[in-house]
């Protein structure tokens, strides 16, 4: 038996507000293996995005641990976590998060260049061709459709060959047909690249296509299937 790629253990997150302590996440436990896919689902405000943010090391838990690819994320300081993310994680967001002044090609090259990876230009071009945008390399986001922008975001996420891909409502700003096409592509790339995928979604059809469904209710893991 190999160890899980992701192990979230006794994870809790609380904040202070005017009324006292607000528990956002409460004692969350689950594991995922290499190449598995998981959908985090639940009502708005249930803690889904907070869980994803903590798994990325962008937010810190009040207690508990996140082990990912053999690393306990919260034994690292903020700078070290950022360096770890650059090597091991890819991100896809509902709002695409592309740099508007850069072309599609430059957006996909950027994480490789920041990491000092040789051959960034060719790797970015190949990845954009893989997602069907070989003819749109030199277009900026403002002249790309929503579906094309999300394809650029997928290319940028996968080009670093991450062990884990985290996606926050990746089809939430797209129409149904375009969202389905983007999800098809994301799952294809996930299988091709051997990535472990964790996504937050309100879409039950999308969630049903994942290996696991993690239902968060009032900050607790109500269902892990």
N, C-alpha and C positions, 0 to 999 in steps of 0.2 A: 504493500500500500504506500502510495506517495502522499506527502503532506498536501493539504489544500493550498491552492495558490492564494486565496483570500480567506482570512479568518477574522471575523468581527466578534469580539468577546466582551460581554457585560458592558456594552457601550451605553452611556447616558450623557445627556446634555441638558444643563439647566442654566437659566439666566435670571437676573434680578430685574423686576420692573416695579412700578409704583405700588402694586398690590402684594409684592413679596416675591417668592421664588416661583418661576414658571418652568415646569419640566417639559422640555421639547421632545427628548428621546429618553426611554426608560428601559435599561437592561436588555439591549438588542444583542442577539446571538445568531450567527449563521456562518456557514462556510461555503466556498465555491471552489471547484477544481478547474484546472487549465482547460480552456476551450468551452467552458460552460457559459450559458447566457442566463441572466436573471433580470426580471422586471420588478421594480419597486413601485407598488401601487397604493392608493389610498386617497382619501378626500383632501381637498386643499387645506393646508394648515396642519396636516397630520404629522409632519416631520420628514417627509420624503427627501426634499432637497437638502435639508440640513444633514441627513444621513449621508447623502452623496458627497456633500462638501467635506464632511469629516473623513470619509473614505479617501478623498483626494488629498487630505492633509492641508486643505485650505482653511478649515476651521478645526478647533481643538475640542475634544470631549471633556466633560466634567470628570468622568471616570471611564475606565475600560480601555481596550486596546484594539488596534487595527494592524494585523499582520498582512503584508502583501508582498508576494514574491520573495519571501524569506526575511523581510525587513519589518521590524516594529516601528511604524511611522513616527510615533510620539516619543521615541528615544532620540530623535533627530531634532535639531533646532530648526527654525523657520527657513534659514538659508539652505541647510542641508536637505530639508524636505523639498524645496524648490529644485535643487539639483537632482534629487531622486526622481521627481515627477518628470523632469526633462528626459530622463533615460528610460522610464518604465511606463508612463501613462500617456494616453491620448484622451482628448476631450471633444465632445460635440455638444453644442448648445442650441436651444430653441431659436435664439436670435442670431445664430451663425458666428458672431464675434470675429468677423473678418475686418482687416484694416482697409478702410475705404480708399486710401491713397495708393495702395499696392495692387498690382495685377493679381489674377488668380495664381499665376506661376510664382510670383514673389511671395504671396501669402503662404503657399505650400512649402516654398524653399526656406522660409524664415526659421522654423524650429530646427531644421538641420544646420543652418548657418550659425544659429546661436549655440548649438552643441558642438560646432567645429567639425561637422561630418564632411568628409571629402565627397565630391561628386554630387553635391546638393542639387545643382541645376538639372542634371540628367535624371536624378531620382524623382524630383518634383514633377518633371515633364512626364515621366513614365506613369506616375501615380495619377496625374490628371487624365492621361489617356485611358487608364484603367477605369476611371469613373465616367468616361464618355465625354470629356471636355477637352480633347486634344485640339479642337478648333477654337477654343476660347481662352487659350493660355494668356494672352495679353490684354484681356478685358478686365476692367475693374469691377468691383461688386455692384456698383450702381447701374450697370448695363446688363447684369445677369438677373435671371428670374430667381424667385425664392428657391425653387428646386435646384437650380444650378449653383446658387450660393451654398446650399447645404451639401451638395456634392463636393464643392471646393473644401468645405469644412471637414467632410469625411476624408478627403485626400490628405489634408493637413494632419488629421489625427492619425491616420494609418501610416503615413510616410516615415514616421520615426520608429516603426515596427514595435509598438508598445506591447508589453505583457498584458496590460489591462486597458480597456476602453470604457470610459464613463460618459454617459449621454443623459442630458437633462432635457426631457420633452423634445427629442430630436425631430419629431414631425409635427409639433404643436402649432407652428405658424404656417403650415402648408395645407393645401386642400387635400381631400381624401385620396384622390388618385395619385397626386404627386407624392404625398406622404407614404403611400404604399410602395411606390417605386423606390423612394429613398430607403425605406426599411428593408426591401428586398436586397438592395445594394449593400447596406450595412451588414446584413446577415451573411451575404456572400463573402464579403471581405473578411468578416470575422472567421468564417470557416477556412478561407484561403490562408490567412495569416496566423491562425492558431491563437487568436486573442481571446481573453476572457472579457465578456461584455456585461456591464451593469447599466441599466437605464431606468430612469424615472419616466413614467407615462400615465396618462389618464385614459389611454386607448385600450379597451379590453381585447381587441383583436390583435394589436401589437403585443400586448402582454402574453397572450395565449401562444404566441410563436416562440417564446423563450422557454428554456429548460425549466426554469424555476420562477415562481411568483411569490414575492414577499409583500404581504399586505400589512401596512402600518396603520394602526388605529390609535388615535390619541397618544402618539409617541411610543406605542408598544408594538412589537411584532406579533400580530394576531394570527397570521397564517404564513407558514413557510412550506411550500410544496414544490 
